[in-house]
Amino acid sequence: MTEPAGAVKVRPLEWRDCSELGENYRLAYRERDRGEPIWLHLLGTVPSVPDEVTWFSGLYRAVLAGNAVCRVAEVDGRAVGLVSVHRVGPDRDAENGHVGELGILIHPEHRGRGIGSTLFASVLEACRGTFELVRLSVFSENARGIALYRKFGFVPYGHLPAHARRAGKYYDAELMILDLRAPSPKG
Ligand SMILES: CC(C)(COP(=O)(O)OP(=O)(O)OC[C@H]1O[C@@H](n2cnc3c(N)ncnc32)[C@H](O)[C@@H]1OP(=O)(O)O)[C@@H](O)C(=O)NCCC(=O)NCCS
């Protein structure tokens, strides 16, 4: 069945996503370079395409090995968002193997229309059984990100002063965590 135009489809990561998700990531650098507030922790310079292929291969490999859970948002056949939760420890049996670290990025033209919420609902459900705790860090000024994380039950557990330095200015970050050992709201 074909999706209606503009409808959001959420699905697992696929090998073909490399180029579109890499392009979404490069757009974040362009936002930053234009002086727009992209409240995501970025490298000093834009990663090269080979760097992104290395990053994507590592992510895909982690998914296949059961060390990462990902969900992709697709609109009109294009990958417009990615949420990933990576195992913090080296494997499931490591003493920190039950903890996942979450990251999310949505294409700028698709933010603020519920895609982050749709991705969160799907990825957190998929994390049950793989991770017991999911944590993340977020710029303190990222009101939309913090609203999203709170909505899904993340609670603050720390504050990082001057976590990021961008164009000579310092930005604080909040640490947030979700305990998946609590029963699912769905029961
Ligand atoms: C942060 C991000 C992932 C959120 O995804 P999104 O699809 O834009 O978010 P949603 O549309 O699902 O909105 C999430 C919540 O934030 C709220 N929100 C939206 N804009 C807001 C704003 N400017 N201030 C406060 N809350 C806001 C929404 O009302 C919504 O809550 P509700 O459903 O209860 O109304 C996305 O905007 C993004 O990729 N931003 C750039 C990268 C980034 O910041 N990544 C996170 C790094 S930790």
Ligand as a Chemical Component Dictionary entry (heavy atoms), coordinates in Angstrom:
data_LIG
# 
_chem_comp.id                   LIG 
_chem_comp.type                 NON-POLYMER 
_chem_comp.pdbx_formal_charge   0 
_chem_comp.three_letter_code    LIG 
# 
loop_
_chem_comp_atom.comp_id 
_chem_comp_atom.atom_id 
_chem_comp_atom.alt_atom_id 
_chem_comp_atom.type_symbol 
_chem_comp_atom.charge 
_chem_comp_atom.model_Cartn_x 
_chem_comp_atom.model_Cartn_y 
_chem_comp_atom.model_Cartn_z 
_chem_comp_atom.pdbx_ordinal 
LIG C1  C1  C 0 14.708 18.547 18.758 1  
LIG C2  C2  C 0 13.980 17.768 17.684 2  
LIG C3  C3  C 0 14.516 16.357 17.591 3  
LIG C4  C4  C 0 12.467 17.705 18.048 4  
LIG O1  O1  O 0 11.748 17.016 17.026 5  
LIG P1  P1  P 0 10.458 17.683 16.367 6  
LIG O2  O2  O 0 9.877  16.766 15.372 7  
LIG O3  O3  O 0 10.847 19.035 15.884 8  
LIG O4  O4  O 0 9.540  17.763 17.659 9  
LIG P2  P2  P 0 7.952  17.630 17.774 10 
LIG O5  O5  O 0 7.295  18.347 16.628 11 
LIG O6  O6  O 0 7.609  16.185 17.952 12 
LIG O7  O7  O 0 7.686  18.454 19.112 13 
LIG C5  C5  C 0 8.082  17.958 20.373 14 
LIG C6  C6  C 0 7.474  18.783 21.467 15 
LIG O8  O8  O 0 8.167  20.042 21.542 16 
LIG C7  C7  C 0 7.220  21.102 21.654 17 
LIG N1  N1  N 0 7.822  22.276 21.008 18 
LIG C8  C8  C 0 7.912  22.534 19.698 19 
LIG N2  N2  N 0 8.563  23.699 19.506 20 
LIG C9  C9  C 0 8.875  24.166 20.722 21 
LIG C10 C10 C 0 9.550  25.321 21.208 22 
LIG N3  N3  N 0 10.057 26.222 20.354 23 
LIG N4  N4  N 0 9.682  25.472 22.544 24 
LIG C11 C11 C 0 9.190  24.549 23.410 25 
LIG N5  N5  N 0 8.559  23.432 23.010 26 
LIG C12 C12 C 0 8.398  23.251 21.686 27 
LIG C13 C13 C 0 6.026  20.620 20.886 28 
LIG O9  O9  O 0 4.884  21.319 21.331 29 
LIG C14 C14 C 0 6.011  19.141 21.194 30 
LIG O10 O10 O 0 5.304  18.854 22.370 31 
LIG P3  P3  P 0 3.705  18.511 22.287 32 
LIG O11 O11 O 0 3.579  17.373 21.320 33 
LIG O12 O12 O 0 3.379  18.155 23.695 34 
LIG O13 O13 O 0 3.034  19.731 21.783 35 
LIG C15 C15 C 0 14.115 18.461 16.256 36 
LIG O14 O14 O 0 13.528 19.730 16.328 37 
LIG C16 C16 C 0 15.546 18.556 15.768 38 
LIG O15 O15 O 0 16.045 17.665 15.080 39 
LIG N6  N6  N 0 16.198 19.684 16.105 40 
LIG C17 C17 C 0 17.592 19.922 15.680 41 
LIG C18 C18 C 0 18.590 18.935 16.271 42 
LIG C19 C19 C 0 18.443 18.784 17.765 43 
LIG O16 O16 O 0 18.235 19.748 18.473 44 
LIG N7  N7  N 0 18.575 17.543 18.206 45 
LIG C20 C20 C 0 18.480 17.216 19.604 46 
LIG C21 C21 C 0 19.823 17.266 20.260 47 
LIG S1  S1  S 0 19.774 16.632 21.934 48 
# 
loop_
_chem_comp_bond.comp_id 
_chem_comp_bond.atom_id_1 
_chem_comp_bond.atom_id_2 
_chem_comp_bond.value_order 
_chem_comp_bond.pdbx_ordinal 
LIG C1  C2  SING 1  
LIG C2  C3  SING 2  
LIG C2  C4  SING 3  
LIG C2  C15 SING 4  
LIG C4  O1  SING 5  
LIG O1  P1  SING 6  
LIG P1  O2  DOUB 7  
LIG P1  O3  SING 8  
LIG P1  O4  SING 9  
LIG O4  P2  SING 10 
LIG P2  O5  DOUB 11 
LIG P2  O6  SING 12 
LIG P2  O7  SING 13 
LIG O7  C5  SING 14 
LIG C5  C6  SING 15 
LIG C6  O8  SING 16 
LIG C6  C14 SING 17 
LIG O8  C7  SING 18 
LIG C7  N1  SING 19 
LIG C7  C13 SING 20 
LIG N1  C8  SING 21 
LIG N1  C12 SING 22 
LIG C8  N2  DOUB 23 
LIG N2  C9  SING 24 
LIG C9  C10 SING 25 
LIG C9  C12 DOUB 26 
LIG C10 N3  SING 27 
LIG C10 N4  DOUB 28 
LIG N4  C11 SING 29 
LIG C11 N5  DOUB 30 
LIG N5  C12 SING 31 
LIG C13 O9  SING 32 
LIG C13 C14 SING 33 
LIG C14 O10 SING 34 
LIG O10 P3  SING 35 
LIG P3  O11 DOUB 36 
LIG P3  O12 SING 37 
LIG P3  O13 SING 38 
LIG C15 O14 SING 39 
LIG C15 C16 SING 40 
LIG C16 O15 DOUB 41 
LIG C16 N6  SING 42 
LIG N6  C17 SING 43 
LIG C17 C18 SING 44 
LIG C18 C19 SING 45 
LIG C19 O16 DOUB 46 
LIG C19 N7  SING 47 
LIG N7  C20 SING 48 
LIG C20 C21 SING 49 
LIG C21 S1  SING 50 
# 
